[in-house]
Each structure stands twice: as C-alpha cells, then as structure tokens.
C-alpha cells in the first residue's frame, strides 16, 4: 500500500509538472488535471487528490471488465450490429492483421 501510494504521488507530481509547461490547457484538462487545479485553489488537499487518483486506478479494471462483458452480450444478441461493426473495422483496417 505504501509503494502504491508513493507511485501515485509520483504520477501526480509528473502530471503537475506537465501542466506547468503546456501552452494550451484545454487540450490537457482531464480528471487528474481538474483535481490538481482544485487543490491549487484550496478546494482539495493533496491527500484528497492522491486518494481520488488511486481509486480511479483501482476501480477501472473492475468496471471495465463488467462493461466489456455486457457489450459482448449485446453484440451477440444483435447480429446485424455485429455485422455493421465488422464492416467498419474492415473499412478502417483493410487487409491488415488486427492487433491489440
């Protein structure tokens, strides 16, 4: 837990440094950036920011796997949608082999 917390602090500090050097902020305004700016305004503490980012990192695999599961079920239940998706993939990828 201590190592994970330290890694989060390092990542947040890297993000903070990145934000300090960008010319156009609107291209870099993701959730972590919003949290950092909230801390700069005094709305959040550094611990609040660290905890929010940590929870996003930990929660994502669970929610992503559930979302993908239901997406695959819906595709399987709607073959015409699957066919349309495959046509679009073929249009974009062409004859190339699909990669992760």
N, CA, C and O atoms as CSV, one atom per row, in Angstrom:
chain,resi,resn,atom,element,x,y,z
A,1,UNK,N,N,0.829,-1.199,0.000
A,1,UNK,CA,C,0.000,0.000,0.000
A,1,UNK,C,C,0.869,1.258,0.000
A,1,UNK,O,O,0.556,2.244,-0.667
A,2,UNK,N,N,1.967,1.205,0.759
A,2,UNK,CA,C,2.865,2.361,0.828
A,2,UNK,C,C,3.523,2.613,-0.529
A,2,UNK,O,O,3.668,3.758,-0.958
A,3,UNK,N,N,3.926,1.509,-1.209
A,3,UNK,CA,C,4.542,1.638,-2.530
A,3,UNK,C,C,3.558,2.210,-3.538
A,3,UNK,O,O,3.918,3.064,-4.349
A,4,UNK,N,N,2.306,1.735,-3.489
A,4,UNK,CA,C,1.274,2.220,-4.400
A,4,UNK,C,C,0.996,3.698,-4.157
A,4,UNK,O,O,0.843,4.472,-5.102
A,5,UNK,N,N,0.933,4.080,-2.902
A,5,UNK,CA,C,0.696,5.493,-2.566
A,5,UNK,C,C,1.847,6.367,-3.063
A,5,UNK,O,O,1.627,7.460,-3.584
A,6,UNK,N,N,3.062,5.879,-2.899
A,6,UNK,CA,C,4.225,6.623,-3.392
A,6,UNK,C,C,4.223,6.745,-4.904
A,6,UNK,O,O,4.578,7.790,-5.449
A,7,UNK,N,N,3.822,5.675,-5.583
A,7,UNK,CA,C,3.750,5.702,-7.045
A,7,UNK,C,C,2.702,6.715,-7.504
A,7,UNK,O,O,2.926,7.442,-8.473
A,8,UNK,N,N,1.553,6.768,-6.811
A,8,UNK,CA,C,0.503,7.736,-7.158
A,8,UNK,C,C,1.006,9.164,-6.978
A,8,UNK,O,O,0.760,10.029,-7.819
A,9,UNK,N,N,1.706,9.400,-5.883
A,9,UNK,CA,C,2.246,10.742,-5.636
A,9,UNK,C,C,3.222,11.145,-6.734
A,9,UNK,O,O,3.236,12.295,-7.173
A,10,UNK,N,N,4.042,10.183,-7.176
A,10,UNK,CA,C,4.994,10.454,-8.256
A,10,UNK,C,C,4.265,10.777,-9.553
A,10,UNK,O,O,4.621,11.732,-10.244
A,11,UNK,N,N,3.240,9.982,-9.891
A,11,UNK,CA,C,2.474,10.227,-11.113
A,11,UNK,C,C,1.768,11.581,-11.074
A,11,UNK,O,O,1.735,12.296,-12.075
A,12,UNK,N,N,1.208,11.928,-9.923
A,12,UNK,CA,C,0.514,13.209,-9.799
A,12,UNK,C,C,1.508,14.361,-9.940
A,12,UNK,O,O,1.202,15.378,-10.562
A,13,UNK,N,N,2.688,14.199,-9.367
A,13,UNK,CA,C,3.705,15.248,-9.488
A,13,UNK,C,C,4.155,15.389,-10.940
A,13,UNK,O,O,4.374,16.503,-11.415
A,14,UNK,N,N,4.294,14.271,-11.644
A,14,UNK,CA,C,4.640,14.337,-13.073
A,14,UNK,C,C,3.555,15.071,-13.852
A,14,UNK,O,O,3.863,15.884,-14.724
A,15,UNK,N,N,2.292,14.793,-13.548
A,15,UNK,CA,C,1.171,15.470,-14.204
A,15,UNK,C,C,1.205,16.959,-13.893
A,15,UNK,O,O,0.976,17.789,-14.773
A,16,UNK,N,N,1.492,17.298,-12.634
A,16,UNK,CA,C,1.581,18.702,-12.228
A,16,UNK,C,C,2.674,19.426,-13.024
A,16,UNK,O,O,2.474,20.554,-13.476
A,17,UNK,N,N,3.820,18.777,-13.190
A,17,UNK,CA,C,4.918,19.365,-13.964
A,17,UNK,C,C,4.520,19.530,-15.427
A,17,UNK,O,O,4.830,20.544,-16.054
A,18,UNK,N,N,3.832,18.525,-15.965
A,18,UNK,CA,C,3.377,18.597,-17.355
A,18,UNK,C,C,2.429,19.776,-17.542
A,18,UNK,O,O,2.537,20.513,-18.522
A,19,UNK,N,N,1.506,19.954,-16.610
A,19,UNK,CA,C,0.540,21.053,-16.713
A,19,UNK,C,C,1.223,22.414,-16.647
A,19,UNK,O,O,0.749,23.378,-17.248
A,20,UNK,N,N,2.326,22.494,-15.926
A,20,UNK,CA,C,3.008,23.781,-15.782
A,20,UNK,C,C,3.746,24.192,-17.053
A,20,UNK,O,O,4.148,25.348,-17.191
A,21,UNK,N,N,3.926,23.247,-17.988
A,21,UNK,CA,C,4.688,23.566,-19.196
A,21,UNK,C,C,3.847,23.618,-20.477
A,21,UNK,O,O,4.364,23.970,-21.538
A,22,UNK,N,N,2.558,23.272,-20.390
A,22,UNK,CA,C,1.749,23.265,-21.609
A,22,UNK,C,C,1.310,24.686,-21.976
A,22,UNK,O,O,1.122,25.543,-21.113
A,23,UNK,N,N,1.157,24.902,-23.267
A,23,UNK,CA,C,0.717,26.210,-23.744
A,23,UNK,C,C,-0.792,26.346,-23.722
A,23,UNK,O,O,-1.316,27.389,-23.331
A,24,UNK,N,N,-1.501,25.294,-24.142
A,24,UNK,CA,C,-2.964,25.323,-24.189
A,24,UNK,C,C,-3.509,24.328,-23.181
A,24,UNK,O,O,-3.406,23.117,-23.381
A,25,UNK,N,N,-4.081,24.823,-22.112
A,25,UNK,CA,C,-4.597,23.961,-21.063
A,25,UNK,C,C,-5.790,23.132,-21.503
A,25,UNK,O,O,-5.958,21.998,-21.052
A,26,UNK,N,N,-6.622,23.686,-22.380
A,26,UNK,CA,C,-7.855,22.990,-22.738
A,26,UNK,C,C,-7.598,21.627,-23.378
A,26,UNK,O,O,-8.486,20.775,-23.365
A,27,UNK,N,N,-6.415,21.399,-23.933
A,27,UNK,CA,C,-6.084,20.113,-24.535
A,27,UNK,C,C,-5.657,19.089,-23.486
A,27,UNK,O,O,-5.538,17.902,-23.791
A,28,UNK,N,N,-5.427,19.540,-22.253
A,28,UNK,CA,C,-4.914,18.656,-21.207
A,28,UNK,C,C,-5.816,18.621,-19.987
A,28,UNK,O,O,-5.365,18.264,-18.899
A,29,UNK,N,N,-7.083,18.985,-20.146
A,29,UNK,CA,C,-7.976,19.070,-18.995
A,29,UNK,C,C,-8.720,17.761,-18.747
A,29,UNK,O,O,-9.922,17.664,-18.990
A,30,UNK,N,N,-8.006,16.775,-18.270
A,30,UNK,CA,C,-8.629,15.515,-17.888
A,30,UNK,C,C,-8.992,15.569,-16.402
A,30,UNK,O,O,-8.826,16.603,-15.755
A,31,UNK,N,N,-9.485,14.460,-15.870
A,31,UNK,CA,C,-9.949,14.434,-14.485
A,31,UNK,C,C,-8.812,14.715,-13.505
A,31,UNK,O,O,-9.000,15.450,-12.536
A,32,UNK,N,N,-7.635,14.137,-13.746
A,32,UNK,CA,C,-6.492,14.382,-12.854
A,32,UNK,C,C,-6.117,15.853,-12.854
A,32,UNK,O,O,-5.784,16.409,-11.808
A,33,UNK,N,N,-6.168,16.487,-14.013
A,33,UNK,CA,C,-5.860,17.921,-14.099
A,33,UNK,C,C,-6.860,18.736,-13.293
A,33,UNK,O,O,-6.483,19.668,-12.582
A,34,UNK,N,N,-8.134,18.382,-13.406
A,34,UNK,CA,C,-9.169,19.081,-12.637
A,34,UNK,C,C,-8.903,18.955,-11.139
A,34,UNK,O,O,-9.061,19.921,-10.392
A,35,UNK,N,N,-8.498,17.764,-10.706
A,35,UNK,CA,C,-8.185,17.560,-9.287
A,35,UNK,C,C,-7.007,18.416,-8.849
A,35,UNK,O,O,-7.036,19.011,-7.772
A,36,UNK,N,N,-5.980,18.480,-9.672
A,36,UNK,CA,C,-4.799,19.284,-9.343
A,36,UNK,C,C,-5.169,20.757,-9.232
A,36,UNK,O,O,-4.723,21.441,-8.311
A,37,UNK,N,N,-5.976,21.248,-10.157
A,37,UNK,CA,C,-6.392,22.651,-10.089
A,37,UNK,C,C,-7.285,22.910,-8.882
A,37,UNK,O,O,-7.223,23.986,-8.287
A,38,UNK,N,N,-8.113,21.938,-8.515
A,38,UNK,CA,C,-8.932,22.085,-7.310
A,38,UNK,C,C,-8.045,22.184,-6.074
A,38,UNK,O,O,-8.341,22.943,-5.151
A,39,UNK,N,N,-6.964,21.421,-6.057
A,39,UNK,CA,C,-6.019,21.520,-4.944
A,39,UNK,C,C,-5.337,22.887,-4.942
A,39,UNK,O,O,-5.170,23.498,-3.886
A,40,UNK,N,N,-4.939,23.370,-6.129
A,40,UNK,CA,C,-4.296,24.682,-6.220
A,40,UNK,C,C,-5.211,25.796,-5.707
A,40,UNK,O,O,-4.738,26.775,-5.130
A,41,UNK,N,N,-6.525,25.644,-5.920
A,41,UNK,CA,C,-7.497,26.647,-5.447
A,41,UNK,C,C,-7.779,26.497,-3.957
A,41,UNK,O,O,-8.378,27.381,-3.346
A,42,UNK,N,N,-7.348,25.374,-3.367
A,42,UNK,CA,C,-7.615,25.134,-1.962
A,42,UNK,C,C,-8.896,24.367,-1.708
A,42,UNK,O,O,-9.315,24.222,-0.559
A,43,UNK,N,N,-9.531,23.869,-2.777
A,43,UNK,CA,C,-10.769,23.104,-2.631
A,43,UNK,C,C,-10.509,21.672,-2.155
A,43,UNK,O,O,-11.363,21.065,-1.509
A,44,UNK,N,N,-9.328,21.137,-2.477
A,44,UNK,CA,C,-8.947,19.783,-2.081
A,44,UNK,C,C,-7.555,19.802,-1.459
A,44,UNK,O,O,-6.754,20.699,-1.722
A,45,UNK,N,N,-7.283,18.802,-0.633
A,45,UNK,CA,C,-5.930,18.645,-0.101
A,45,UNK,C,C,-5.152,17.721,-1.032
A,45,UNK,O,O,-5.733,17.073,-1.902
A,46,UNK,N,N,-3.837,17.665,-0.847
A,46,UNK,CA,C,-3.009,16.748,-1.628
A,46,UNK,C,C,-3.455,15.308,-1.383
A,46,UNK,O,O,-3.459,14.491,-2.304
A,47,UNK,N,N,-3.829,14.999,-0.143
A,47,UNK,CA,C,-4.309,13.656,0.186
A,47,UNK,C,C,-5.600,13.334,-0.557
A,47,UNK,O,O,-5.782,12.209,-1.022
A,48,UNK,N,N,-6.510,14.324,-0.674
A,48,UNK,CA,C,-7.749,14.117,-1.440
A,48,UNK,C,C,-7.435,13.763,-2.891
A,48,UNK,O,O,-8.016,12.835,-3.453
A,49,UNK,N,N,-6.514,14.508,-3.488
A,49,UNK,CA,C,-6.145,14.281,-4.890
A,49,UNK,C,C,-5.551,12.890,-5.050
A,49,UNK,O,O,-5.930,12.145,-5.954
A,50,UNK,N,N,-4.611,12.539,-4.163
A,50,UNK,CA,C,-3.972,11.223,-4.226
A,50,UNK,C,C,-5.011,10.110,-4.111
A,50,UNK,O,O,-4.962,9.137,-4.863
A,51,UNK,N,N,-5.945,10.247,-3.181
A,51,UNK,CA,C,-6.959,9.223,-2.963
A,51,UNK,C,C,-7.877,9.072,-4.179
A,51,UNK,O,O,-8.212,7.954,-4.570
A,52,UNK,N,N,-8.278,10.185,-4.771
A,52,UNK,CA,C,-9.155,10.132,-5.955
A,52,UNK,C,C,-8.465,9.432,-7.116
A,52,UNK,O,O,-9.067,8.586,-7.778
A,53,UNK,N,N,-7.205,9.779,-7.369
A,53,UNK,CA,C,-6.474,9.157,-8.472
A,53,UNK,C,C,-6.267,7.670,-8.195
A,53,UNK,O,O,-6.420,6.841,-9.092
A,54,UNK,N,N,-5.918,7.337,-6.956
A,54,UNK,CA,C,-5.732,5.935,-6.585
A,54,UNK,C,C,-7.016,5.136,-6.800
A,54,UNK,O,O,-6.975,4.033,-7.345
A,55,UNK,N,N,-8.149,5.682,-6.379
A,55,UNK,CA,C,-9.421,4.987,-6.551
A,55,UNK,C,C,-9.772,4.811,-8.024
A,55,UNK,O,O,-10.325,3.783,-8.413
A,56,UNK,N,N,-9.451,5.812,-8.845
A,56,UNK,CA,C,-9.695,5.664,-10.288
A,56,UNK,C,C,-8.875,4.511,-10.851
A,56,UNK,O,O,-9.375,3.722,-11.652
A,57,UNK,N,N,-7.615,4.413,-10.433
A,57,UNK,CA,C,-6.729,3.366,-10.948
A,57,UNK,C,C,-7.166,1.979,-10.486
A,57,UNK,O,O,-7.085,1.018,-11.252
A,58,UNK,N,N,-7.620,1.868,-9.259
A,58,UNK,CA,C,-8.020,0.570,-8.719
A,58,UNK,C,C,-9.386,0.150,-9.254
A,58,UNK,O,O,-9.592,-1.024,-9.560
A,59,UNK,N,N,-10.307,1.076,-9.370
A,59,UNK,CA,C,-11.679,0.745,-9.775
A,59,UNK,C,C,-11.789,0.432,-11.261
A,59,UNK,O,O,-12.646,-0.358,-11.656
A,60,UNK,N,N,-10.964,1.018,-12.073
A,60,UNK,CA,C,-11.102,0.891,-13.527
A,60,UNK,C,C,-11.134,-0.548,-14.031
A,60,UNK,O,O,-11.994,-0.862,-14.854
A,61,UNK,N,N,-10.249,-1.444,-13.587
A,61,UNK,CA,C,-10.303,-2.809,-14.139
A,61,UNK,C,C,-11.640,-3.511,-13.878
A,61,UNK,O,O,-12.142,-4.216,-14.753
A,62,UNK,N,N,-12.218,-3.329,-12.698
A,62,UNK,CA,C,-13.497,-3.974,-12.399
A,62,UNK,C,C,-14.617,-3.429,-13.272
A,62,UNK,O,O,-15.358,-4.197,-13.886
A,63,UNK,N,N,-14.743,-2.122,-13.329
A,63,UNK,CA,C,-15.837,-1.535,-14.103
A,63,UNK,C,C,-15.638,-1.800,-15.594
A,63,UNK,O,O,-16.606,-2.016,-16.323
A,64,UNK,N,N,-14.399,-1.783,-16.040
A,64,UNK,CA,C,-14.120,-2.040,-17.457
A,64,UNK,C,C,-14.498,-3.466,-17.833
A,64,UNK,O,O,-15.094,-3.692,-18.886
A,65,UNK,N,N,-14.159,-4.425,-16.984
A,65,UNK,CA,C,-14.471,-5.814,-17.315
A,65,UNK,C,C,-15.981,-6.044,-17.360
A,65,UNK,O,O,-16.464,-6.776,-18.224
A,66,UNK,N,N,-16.728,-5.435,-16.450
A,66,UNK,CA,C,-18.190,-5.579,-16.458
A,66,UNK,C,C,-18.774,-4.926,-17.708
A,66,UNK,O,O,-19.659,-5.492,-18.350
A,67,UNK,N,N,-18.288,-3.752,-18.051
A,67,UNK,CA,C,-18.766,-3.046,-19.236
A,67,UNK,C,C,-18.489,-3.856,-20.503
A,67,UNK,O,O,-19.371,-3.996,-21.350
A,68,UNK,N,N,-17.284,-4.385,-20.637
A,68,UNK,CA,C,-16.950,-5.197,-21.805
A,68,UNK,C,C,-17.810,-6.456,-21.880
A,68,UNK,O,O,-18.235,-6.855,-22.965
A,69,UNK,N,N,-18.067,-7.081,-20.735
A,69,UNK,CA,C,-18.903,-8.271,-20.690
A,69,UNK,C,C,-20.292,-7.973,-21.256
A,69,UNK,O,O,-20.789,-8.708,-22.109
A,70,UNK,N,N,-20.914,-6.896,-20.778
A,70,UNK,CA,C,-22.257,-6.563,-21.261
A,70,UNK,C,C,-22.236,-6.109,-22.718
A,70,UNK,O,O,-23.183,-6.371,-23.460
A,71,UNK,N,N,-21.177,-5.438,-23.128
A,71,UNK,CA,C,-21.070,-5.034,-24.525
A,71,UNK,C,C,-21.030,-6.270,-25.425
A,71,UNK,O,O,-21.698,-6.310,-26.458
A,72,UNK,N,N,-20.247,-7.278,-25.032
A,72,UNK,CA,C,-20.150,-8.500,-25.831
A,72,UNK,C,C,-21.478,-9.257,-25.867
A,72,UNK,O,O,-21.851,-9.812,-26.901
A,73,UNK,N,N,-22.181,-9.279,-24.753
A,73,UNK,CA,C,-23.502,-9.920,-24.736
A,73,UNK,C,C,-24.450,-9.206,-25.695
A,73,UNK,O,O,-25.160,-9.852,-26.466
A,74,UNK,N,N,-24.460,-7.876,-25.646
A,74,UNK,CA,C,-25.355,-7.122,-26.524
A,74,UNK,C,C,-25.011,-7.331,-27.993
A,74,UNK,O,O,-25.903,-7.444,-28.833
A,75,UNK,N,N,-23.715,-7.381,-28.303
A,75,UNK,CA,C,-23.307,-7.629,-29.686
A,75,UNK,C,C,-23.785,-9.015,-30.126
A,75,UNK,O,O,-24.293,-9.182,-31.235
A,76,UNK,N,N,-23.618,-10.002,-29.249
A,76,UNK,CA,C,-24.045,-11.371,-29.580
A,76,UNK,C,C,-25.551,-11.456,-29.798
A,76,UNK,O,O,-26.018,-12.252,-30.613
A,77,UNK,N,N,-26.305,-10.644,-29.078
A,77,UNK,CA,C,-27.764,-10.671,-29.206
A,77,UNK,C,C,-28.267,-9.885,-30.408
A,77,UNK,O,O,-29.436,-10.002,-30.774
A,78,UNK,N,N,-27.405,-9.084,-31.027
A,78,UNK,CA,C,-27.808,-8.259,-32.161
A,78,UNK,C,C,-26.838,-8.473,-33.326
A,78,UNK,O,O,-25.927,-7.671,-33.528
A,79,UNK,N,N,-27.031,-9.553,-34.092
A,79,UNK,CA,C,-26.092,-9.907,-35.167
A,79,UNK,C,C,-25.957,-8.829,-36.245
A,79,UNK,O,O,-24.888,-8.700,-36.842
A,80,UNK,N,N,-27.003,-8.061,-36.507
A,80,UNK,CA,C,-26.874,-7.016,-37.532
A,80,UNK,C,C,-25.904,-5.929,-37.076
A,80,UNK,O,O,-25.165,-5.371,-37.887
A,81,UNK,N,N,-25.908,-5.630,-35.779
A,81,UNK,CA,C,-24.957,-4.650,-35.234
A,81,UNK,C,C,-23.538,-5.206,-35.356
A,81,UNK,O,O,-22.609,-4.484,-35.719
A,82,UNK,N,N,-23.379,-6.502,-35.047
A,82,UNK,CA,C,-22.063,-7.138,-35.176
A,82,UNK,C,C,-21.561,-7.047,-36.610
A,82,UNK,O,O,-20.392,-6.740,-36.844
A,83,UNK,N,N,-22.446,-7.315,-37.574
A,83,UNK,CA,C,-22.061,-7.242,-38.986
A,83,UNK,C,C,-21.636,-5.826,-39.363
A,83,UNK,O,O,-20.645,-5.644,-40.071
A,84,UNK,N,N,-22.370,-4.831,-38.898
A,84,UNK,CA,C,-22.011,-3.435,-39.178
A,84,UNK,C,C,-20.651,-3.090,-38.570
A,84,UNK,O,O,-19.834,-2.410,-39.191
A,85,UNK,N,N,-20.425,-3.568,-37.353
A,85,UNK,CA,C,-19.139,-3.308,-36.702
A,85,UNK,C,C,-17.994,-3.942,-37.496
A,85,UNK,O,O,-16.953,-3.317,-37.693
A,86,UNK,N,N,-18.185,-5.165,-37.942
A,86,UNK,CA,C,-17.150,-5.859,-38.703
A,86,UNK,C,C,-16.868,-5.141,-40.025
A,86,UNK,O,O,-15.714,-5.031,-40.439
A,87,UNK,N,N,-17.933,-4.650,-40.694
A,87,UNK,CA,C,-17.730,-3.880,-41.937
A,87,UNK,C,C,-16.917,-2.619,-41.665
A,87,UNK,O,O,-16.026,-2.270,-42.439
A,88,UNK,N,N,-17.225,-1.939,-40.565
A,88,UNK,CA,C,-16.492,-0.717,-40.244
A,88,UNK,C,C,-15.027,-1.032,-39.939
A,88,UNK,O,O,-14.132,-0.308,-40.373
A,89,UNK,N,N,-14.785,-2.105,-39.195
A,89,UNK,CA,C,-13.402,-2.498,-38.896
A,89,UNK,C,C,-12.655,-2.802,-40.187
A,89,UNK,O,O,-11.518,-2.363,-40.364
A,90,UNK,N,N,-13.283,-3.550,-41.091
A,90,UNK,CA,C,-12.649,-3.884,-42.366
A,90,UNK,C,C,-12.380,-2.636,-43.195
A,90,UNK,O,O,-11.362,-2.552,-43.883
A,91,UNK,N,N,-13.293,-1.661,-43.131
A,91,UNK,CA,C,-13.098,-0.409,-43.870
A,91,UNK,C,C,-11.879,0.343,-43.346
A,91,UNK,O,O,-11.094,0.883,-44.126
A,92,UNK,N,N,-11.725,0.375,-42.041
A,92,UNK,CA,C,-10.621,1.123,-41.432
A,92,UNK,C,C,-9.308,0.361,-41.521
A,92,UNK,O,O,-8.281,0.939,-41.877
A,93,UNK,N,N,-9.329,-0.933,-41.200
A,93,UNK,CA,C,-8.108,-1.730,-41.119
A,93,UNK,C,C,-7.697,-2.297,-42.471
A,93,UNK,O,O,-6.508,-2.471,-42.740
A,94,UNK,N,N,-8.673,-2.584,-43.317
A,94,UNK,CA,C,-8.369,-3.192,-44.610
A,94,UNK,C,C,-7.940,-4.632,-44.446
A,94,UNK,O,O,-8.530,-5.381,-43.668
A,95,UNK,N,N,-6.916,-5.017,-45.177
A,95,UNK,CA,C,-6.445,-6.397,-45.148
A,95,UNK,C,C,-5.378,-6.642,-44.073
A,95,UNK,O,O,-4.873,-7.756,-43.937
A,96,UNK,N,N,-5.043,-5.607,-43.319
A,96,UNK,CA,C,-4.042,-5.763,-42.264
A,96,UNK,C,C,-4.545,-6.712,-41.180
A,96,UNK,O,O,-5.750,-6.863,-40.977
A,97,UNK,N,N,-3.612,-7.338,-40.499
A,97,UNK,CA,C,-3.975,-8.190,-39.376
A,97,UNK,C,C,-4.328,-7.312,-38.180
A,97,UNK,O,O,-3.636,-6.331,-37.906
A,98,UNK,N,N,-5.409,-7.661,-37.460
A,98,UNK,CA,C,-5.795,-6.894,-36.270
A,98,UNK,C,C,-4.781,-7.079,-35.172
A,98,UNK,O,O,-4.228,-8.164,-34.994
A,99,UNK,N,N,-4.539,-6.005,-34.431
A,99,UNK,CA,C,-3.615,-6.046,-33.299
A,99,UNK,C,C,-4.302,-5.506,-32.067
A,99,UNK,O,O,-5.292,-4.783,-32.174
A,100,UNK,N,N,-3.789,-5.847,-30.895
A,100,UNK,CA,C,-4.359,-5.340,-29.647
A,100,UNK,C,C,-4.249,-3.835,-29.599
A,100,UNK,O,O,-4.675,-3.215,-28.625
